[in-house]
Amino acid sequence: MVGHDAGEASDGGRDGTVARPDAGDSGAANDGGVPPGCEIAVTCSSGCPMPWLLVGVEDLPGDQNCGGLVLRYALTGTDSLCSCAPLRGGGDAPALVRTVGAYPPDTVVVANEAETVAIDAASDTVVWREPTMAGLPRDVFALRNAAGAARVAVAREGTSGGDLRFVESFDARTGENRLTWTLNDGSFPLGLSVASMTQSPFEPTRFFALRSDMYASAEVDPITRVRLDPPHTRSRVDYWLKTVWALYHTPFFHTVWTGEAVGTSSVFNLQHGDVSSDHGVPLGSRCSNFTCEYLHGVPDPTLNTGMFALCQAADERRVVRFRSTRTECSEVVLTSALPVSSRITRLGVLADSFWP
């Protein structure tokens, strides 16, 4: 363990798309430790300004062995983005990046069945790694404890798959002071059938939990072990929600879900300016220029109506950018633009803060 102190694309556009670089591509990032054929094109001309869209990429068993990584996109405006050098943890990131998250402003966290690994985004080095309980990780999110210390949490399925069964929380800077919450132990206020979790945009000591058959984003206080059910938890008839992701960007609390509406895969975008009004899940959105199944979604911190989504169309996963008021999508990256053994797994956002 190592301690560490510390909107949307234009219609029809593909600005910022990562393309598989040719051998002589001067835009490819290669620090000498990246195997040939594993380079990722870099299109940002000056640094990597925040906020970032994070894209987890795992390296499936194959002939290339490029290793796992996190793609980074600098969100330079509601109609523009560019790609930065990806995070590889100096080559020490796990090959199987099952999920990705972050603690502002500089810690990116990835997890798989065996470990949770934190990467310092400024230096692209692993600052801590911790072995974890068995179970596929689904969500990584940011927290603070009662004293205000930075924490990250990883929500995991049970060993046989299905619903989330436990959450592990670590000190975000060191990986120390691990806490484990078991969702069905009778003392934690969630029980079974929890599908997804994310940080609460209202209060950094709490998180949102999604239970598809009951609540869309119930706020949970893990310190007092109380589930809060304010109006924004309300779901809708004939909706089956699967993932949730939330943050605050001035002046909006912004939550995005993926799931199904009357049997149709959709992304649901909610932006609101206060805590007390009716925050039921809105009508869903879909890309109008192609059909796909939406696997995960995150808010666009540059635009309150903006979203990013990971979707599967035919045999390929792609990351798309669109808004709830204009649904033609632009492609950010396709699996086919990455090394041949790569698969896109999950999305995240890193901004200066997730809270007011």
N, C-alpha and C positions, 0 to 999 in steps of 0.2 A: 504494500500500500504506500502511495506517495501522497504527502500532504500538499495542499495548494491554498495559499492565502489569496486570499483575495479581498387591390383594385382590379388591377385587371389588365389583360392584354388587349390590344386593339383588335377590332373585328377582323377575323380571318388571318391575323398576324401570327408569327411564330418567333417573335423577338425573344432572344435569350434561350432558344432551344439548344440543348447540348447535342452536338453531332459527334459521331464516332470520328476521331481525328485521323487523318492520313499520317503516314510515317514522317512526313516533312512539315506537318501542321505547326506553325509557329505559335498558335494559340493554345497548344496542349500544355497542361501542367505536368512536368516530370522533374522531380527533384533528384533524380538519380537512383531512388529507391523503388521506383515504380516499374514493374516489368514491362517490356515492349508489348504494345497492344492493349495495355491497361490504362493508358493516359485518358484524361478527361479534358475536353476543350474548355478554355477559359475565355470569356467574352467581356468581362469587366475591364475597362481600360485604366481605372485608377482605384486601387484598393478594393474593399468589399464592404460598402456602407450598409448599416442596418436600416430597417429590419431585414431578416433573412427568412426565406422559405427553406426548410430542411427536408431532405428526401433520403430516407434510409434505403440502402442497397445492400443486399446480401449476395455473397459469392457462392453459388450452388456448386456441388461437386462436379468437376469437369476437367478439361484439359488445360484451361488457361491459368487458373489459380491467381486471380487478381487481388483477392482479399476483399473484405467488407469495407464500406465507406459511407460517408454522409455527403450527398451533394448539397451545395449551398447556392442559393440564388439571392442576390441583392435586389430588393424590391425598390427600384429607383423611382417609381411613380405608379399611378393607377393604370397606365398603358405601357409600362416598360419594366424590364428586369434584365439582369445580366448574370452570367454564371461565374462564380468564384472557384478557386482551387478547392477541390473536395477535401473533407477531413478524413484522414486515414489513421490518426493517432500515431504518426510516425511509423506506420506499418504494423502497429500493434493492436489496431482495432480488430474485434472478432470477425471472422469470415461470415458468420451468420448473424447479420444485423436484423433481428426480428422486429424491433421497434426502436423509435428514436424520440427524444424529448430534450428539454433544456431547462437550465436555471439562468435567468438574466444576470449579467449581460454576456457571460463568456464561457459558460459550462454547457457542453453538449453531452448527453447521456444516451448510450445505446445498451440494449440488453438482448440476451438470448436464453436458451434453456439452462445454461450453465453459469452465467455470470452477468453482472452489471458493470459497465465500464464508463468512466467519465473522461472526456477529452477537453483539454483547454483549447478553446477555439483560436486564441491569439497565437499560440505556438504550435498547434496541431500535435500535441503530445498527450499521452495517457497520464492522468494525474492520480487516478486510483482505479482499481478493479477489485470486485468482491464476488466470491462464489455465492450462489443464491439457491433457494429452495427449488425443487423441480417444478415444472409447469411452464407452458408457453407464455412468455410475456406479451401483453397486448397493449398496454398504455404506459407511458412515462409522463409524469407531470410534476410541477413545482409546488412547493409548500414552504411555509415558515412554521417553526414551533412557537410555543407560548412566549419564549424569550426573544423571538424575532430572528432566530438563526435560520440560515438557508438550508432547505431539505429538498430532496427529490424522492419521488415514490414510483414504484413499479408495480402495476397491477397484473396478476398472473392467473391463468386458468388452473384448474385442477390437473393432476397428472393424467387423467383420462380425457382431458379436453372439456369443451363446453363452456359453461359460465365462469366468471371470475370467482375465485375462491379465497385468495389472500392478497395482501398488499405488503410489500417491503419498503421501508423508508430509510434513507441514508442521509448523513450530513453531505450536503452538495459539494463542499470543498474538499473533504477528506475521505468520504466513504465510511466514516466511523459512526458509532452510536446507532446501530441498526435497530429498527423497531419492526415488528411483524404484526399485522392485523388479520385475523382469520374471520371471514365474512359470515360464516355459519356457526360460530361458536356460542351464540346466544347472548353475547355481550356487545357485539358490534351491530349498529342499527341498520343493517342492510339485508342480511340473509342471502338466499339463493336468487338466481335469475338476473344477476347484475351483468350487463354486457360490456360496459365501457366506463372510463373515468377520465377526468381532466381537472386542472386547477379551477377553482372558483374565481371568476373575475371580480367578485365583490369583496372578498376577504381572503388574504393570503394564508391564513391558518386553516382554511377549509378547502374541500374539493367537491366537484360535481360527480354524481353517480347516475348512470342511466340504467333503468330496469325496463325492458321493452314492454312488459305487460302491466306496468304500473306508473312509473314516473320517468319523465324525459331528462330532467337534470336536478334531482334533489340535491340540496346542499348538505354536506356532512361535515360535522365538527369532530375530528378524530381525537381531540384532546378531551372533550367532555363525553364523547361517544353518543352524540345526539344527531338525528337526522332532521333537517329543517325542510318544511314543505311550503315555501312561499309560492305565489302565483306562477312563477316562471318554471315550475316543475311540470306543469300540465301537458299531457300528451293529447293526441287526437284519435278519434274513432277511425279505424281502418288504416292506422299507421303502425309500422313495425320498425322501430328505430334500432340501429346497430352500433353506431359510434357517436361520440360527442367530443368536442374540443372548444375551449373558450378562452378569451382574454379580454382585457380592457385596452382600447386605444381611444384617446380623447376625441369626442366626448361620449363614446359609446361602449357599453358592455356588449360583447359580440360573441355569439354562440353559433356553432355550425354542427349539424347532425348529418349522418347518412343513414339510409334505410329504405323502406318501401312505403309508398302511398298507394293504397288500393292495388297492391301487387306490382307497382312500377318502381324500379330503383330510382332514387332521387337524392338530392342534397337540399337541406333545409337550413335557411339562414335567418337568424334573429338578431337584430340590433336594437338596443333600447337605451334610454338615457337615465334611467333610475331603477331602483330595486323593487319598488312597491306596485308598479302597474301590472296589468295582465300580460304575462309573457308566455302564452301558449305557443306551441310549435306552429310555425307558419306553413303555408302551402309550399310544396317542394318545387325545385328547379331541376332542369336537365339540359344537357348540351343539345342544341337544336340542329347542329351540323353533323352529328354522328350519334350512334346508340352505344351505350356501354353500361356495365354494372358498376355502381359506385361503392368502393371498398372502404374509403376513409376520406375525411374532409377536414379542413382547417380554415379559420377566418383569414381574409386578406387584411393585414393591419394598415394598409394604405387607403382603404375604401370600405365604408360600412356595409355596402351591398355586395362586396366582393368575396369570392371564395376560391380556394384551391381544392381540387379533389383528385384522388387516386382512383382510377377506374380501369376496368378490364373490358376490352372490346375484342371479340374473336379470341385469338390466342395471345394477345399482347396487353401488357399493362402500360398505362400512360398517366402522366400528371397533367391536368388541365387547369386553366384559369378562366373564370367567368364571373358574372354577377347575376343577382336575382332579378334585375330589371332589364338585362339584355343577355340572352342565354346562348348566343353563339360562342363557342369555346375556342380558345387558342391552346395549342399543345406546348407545354413547357419541356417535357422530355418523354421519350418513348423507350421502352426496354430495348428495342432493336438498335438504339443509338449508343448503347452501353456495351462493355465487353460481353462476350458471348455467354458467359456463365452467370451473368448478373440477373437479379430480380428485384424490382422495386417493392418494398414492404410496407412502409408507413410514412406519414408526413408529420412535420412539426413546424413551429415558428420560433424564432429567437428575436426578441426585441429588447429595448432597454429595460422594460418592466412589463409584467402581465397585469398589474393592478394600478388603481388610481394613485 
